[in-house]
Amino acid sequence: MVERLITPSKITAWLECSHFLSLRNRADAGTLRVEPRPLGSLADLLIEKGAQHERNCLQELEDDGRSVYQVPGRNPDETFLRWVERIGNPMQDGHDVIYQMPSSMRAFAASRTF
């Protein structure tokens, strides 16, 4: 079974094209082939600006003396739910900020400490 999650990127794409989720689900299931397209220079610039903004925000939090937990990234072969299970619930550790926290309604519903 293909794991289907609604992400901010998918919602944004759906707002542009209401057929997007149907196409994405077909592509994820392997019944529709999607040719990857390289990003243009504007998209590359926006991605870099966004990444720089995140680095600046993180640095500002650390400079303010806040306890910041940076969530380890998701492994390439790891499902989203397995990633959430591996991360656990860092909110119970008393950090001021949890940076890049994955969220899953199933994971939160299964957590008795949340």
Steps between C-alpha positions, in 0.01 A plus 500: 500500500631843409534739791297814421562814697371850449793740513514878463658453156216271389238745626668785313513292181134400543400865536661561159350186342212309659602189303849497655429255785344246262804521276741487796325191641524327162868589474565375854318175420714455189212519252609838358850584392618849586807636328715703740559854381797705607425811699560835343736761637215688674390182682861431600527856635176467699611168647835646607336813645256283696781280632703807599198646682459175696872496590475863617193428714668197655815699574295779660326249727833353604653847550207584730606206718204281424525124522452384139455137404567441130300201386714251305407474133293225346696214345438451125340156546308594816124550498367814661336302782825310572683834511249635752536182707882526490492866607261425783363795694779753552242738649519304823872581535443865592657675200397859432488436125466187291633572154349315203263282704313243291131484576263213448151482641543124546826550686356767729185300560712199600709703742368501856748767607389756245 
